[in-house]
Amino acid sequence: MILSLRPLNDVSSVNSFEYASEVSWTEGDSTQAYFQTIDASLDTGMKGFEPAGRRYMSPATSTMVIQIQNIDSGKVINRTATQPFPEDASIWMIQILNTDLIHGAPQLLVTLTEPTRTIRGLVKNAVRIYSTDNLCS
Amino acid sequence: MTDFTNAKTGPKVYPEQAIDADYQRTEPLITPEQLLRRFLMGIDLSSQMKDPLTGKSMRWTADMIKDIIDSAFSTAEAELGVNLRPVVIQEKHEWNRIAYAGFGFMALRARPVSKIIDLSVVPASGESIYSMPKTWIETAYMPRGQINVIPMTASMVGGDSSAISPTGTATGGSFYLTIVQNTGWVPAYWQVTYLSGYDSGCMPRMVNDLLGCIAATDILSMLAATYAKTNSHSLSIDSLSQSQANNSGALFNTRITDLEKRRTLLVKKLKSLYGRKVFASNV
């Protein structure tokens, strides 16, 4: 199994959301970022699946921590994800705070702790955080 | 992850040396949607060949385009000799009497450089025996990889390197510091730790354009291969004849040529920004 996340947009219920190639927001905004857990080793693009990866539902009582990585250890964000819809255990949400001063296209390190095991996944290019700083470089 | 609390920040790397601006010239890494909009507008991204089992054409998906952008990223870094995303580098430099007399001139190997984390004297044991005060490190030319040491306190006024006192506990530290009196060159004397690359994916638009050119060329090249079938047909019956010719595998050649020209231009521009352009000539 290769744990990964599929970004979701416009999420309002388990039946109402859109698959996205990334979740975007502006640095300093307070927002929610939604993802669906997938097993990236199954239902791959080569087999014609779009989006690729098989939806993965973790067992009850599982917990997830998403680390928004940054080379500056002082800017790394570790956020506990929640499952906003009890009917669909594959959808997870993290709260983005207006104090989260991070921008660019950071990687996400996902740690899913299940009752019997812990699995991790590294997700690249799943978020885009735009800066309002004209000298962001 | 590195702690930058005590790092010394140099001038902005892009626009170089800027202190204010009313227009943003950077953006995060190019997305698949931006790649299609900017470089592949109107081009059908379906394979011309169909899967014999499903009867369906394979299409470029967002995940596949992300993967190609990732490859383009590595290609661009190698082609430019520039780190596009932040990376902390630790490298060793020789002690050179002439360079040291020139206010500790040191040319760092990676570009662009935005923060200096540490400059120490580290012998082969790996222990730091002297760490240079950050206030002495001149960062004005750092985006292009140059740092200098300009001592501002009395301990260095004499210009005698033996005036440096070891701060570490490494055995033989004092001896290692004083051997520079008797030689003009000591290999791997300095250890410098610094941050290279653009800040967390906020890259110049030019860089995204380069990534787009590389990725779009790869995509078109792969797509073109699926068109590489017979490129002319002719039919004749008695005195009637009909013939038809098409571009076949050369279908996207015009666009690929345009992208390659733009790629060459962008590589030259970006290399020159950070002193990576090498010019040699016989005069």
Interface residues (C-beta under 8 A of the other chain):
Chain A: S21 E22 G45 G48 E50 P51 A52 Q69 N70 I71 D72 S73 G74 V76 I102 H103 G104 A105 P106 K124 N125 R128 I129 Y130 S131 D133 N134 L135 C136 S137
Chain B: M1 T2 D3 F4 T5 K12 V13 Y14 P15 A18 I19 D20 A21 D22 Y23 Q24 R25 T26 E27 P28 L29 T31 P32 E33 D51 T54 K56 M58 R59 T61 A62 D63 M64 K66 I69 D70 P86 V87 V88 L195 Y198 D199 S200 G201 C202 M203 P204
